[in-house]
Amino acid sequence: MKILPKPILRLLVLSLGGLHFARGETVAVASPSGHLVLTLEVAADGDVTHSLAVDGKPVISPSAVGFAGGHFASVERRVENSVWKPVWGKRAVVPDRYREATINLGSYQLKARAYDEGVAFRYVFSGPKPTDAEATAFNFADDYTAWYYNGENQNIGPEKISAAKGVRKPVATIKAGDSGYLALHEADLAEGEPLVLEGKPGGTSLRVASKPSAAWRVVMFGRTPGELVDSHLIELLNPPPPAGMDFSWVKPGVAVWDWRINGAKVDGFKYEMSLPSWKRMVDFAAENRIPYLVLDANWYGAEFGHNSDPVKGGKVDQVREIIAYGKTKNVGVWLYLNDVGGRKFPLEETLKQYGEWGAAGVKYGFMNGSPEEKNLRTRLITELCAKNKLLCDYHDGPVHPYGQMRTWPNAVTREFCQSQLDGHKVFGPATFVTSVFVNMLAGPLDMNNGLADLTQAGRVDNGVPVPSTLAAEVARTLIVFSGATIIPDIPEYYRKHPELLRFIAAEQMPWRESKTLAGEIGEYIVMARQAADGAWLVGAATNESPRELEIPLSFLPAGKHEALVIQDGLTSDYRTHAEDYQADTREVTKTDTLRLKLAPGGGACVLVKPKR
């Protein structure tokens, strides 16, 4: 008997002479629009497989899922159709629409959901998690092309699935032929080892190689790679904030930073990580509606020093003074905390003290431990920061984001990428236009774009030229999704380029809307975001190849608008570090199309406001 290929449940039992032969069970879960169908097959012996079809065409063939020893008992279905209004994010209102099936397999439950943006499943255990290996795998219907997260290095890929040798870390972004794009990740990792994937050379599958977990296994879907970027699927699979927690104090925004300014000289003044420089930075931030200053390592003593007291050591008096000074200018101050200081001194007391001083956030660096231990510690620090009204940013090999910003909106960013100039390295244009389609699918990134001096001459830390253009640097500050967009240069260099500074100052969060207008992995990207004040900003960036783009302005509201258009100059080129750009102002409407010319490694920025 053929099992019907539609979202129904059938249990077929043949009775012959009093004997009963279970022929298996099919549970299909379709997305609200019906274009995605996740099919779960439960065999008579309890083995389970999953498969995924897009518009009826398989993209994931039947693949093992779950654990041994289960048996089908029952299934329950549920439909959700609501909205999520995040404290901050890519947009102000997010549809939360899915269909869900929970299959009772005796020793555990398999919960599956289908959204229009992808599918997900997780295991629910009534007792201890099983000790045997998780069977979950993803057998792709063809030898698709993939790109992977690769720590603080350029991404792996493009690479055929069959070429994956050994461990591959999520996010894995996959071009599934003409069916669209997929991405493998996880969501709501309350405990356990973060997801690790493993390839089998010569095959077309990736399997889960990490320890069993109750986190959601997620397959994101988009017709274009930009739809993956715009998705909220990972956040939606996380729970809302704990009851009684108020996060109205969380305010995302741009931040200036003291680490990269160190050593810069201008007009007889030398920037250092000290009070006179901090005051200059606060004044500049206040002038340009930039809400934060980030103080980096060594303010309380050598960051790896076991005797460096994070509440009493080093420049504590200067730090408390700059926090107070910042308050007079409506500029919040973030404080760096190294894992050594976080462990050698009472963490809860330290964070409580920072909150009492009036600090705005904590940048936590160099966390030690296994991935599982780091995840638990990250969750602990995030919760403690929330209790003390502190935002948080994790650097130096952090656990991958998995949607925590829904449960803990103070978790505004982390260095789940290669940050520019960090670790005495620079990244090139192709790395940028790959990472935004891979790493950024996991959550907000701290990439430290936005240089106004491409040579970085005289800087104490890695004062080397950056392969970029001025227009690209500023465009990247918009393209990268982050609740703390940390820009690295000194006020005087930003003031040298008033149009670029005007664009940065217009990045007023939280965003009302975000749209990836165009892009291809490793090639280019065009992002539009609507600021809190209603202005629209567009940023475009390319790889090492020059590019001409046509950008329809159909996303604008009706009426006439004034557009500040910033493009690479005639001498702009990532290889020469020429600080050249051109800017003009023009009248536009939603029926217009902008034609932008990007230099090799370059970019473009557009700021659009209603015409008065």
Summary of the structure (lengths in Angstrom):
residues: 612
radius of gyration: 25.2
end to end distance: 69.9
largest distance: 98.9
contacts: 2213
relative contact order: 0.10
helix: 19%
strand: 36%
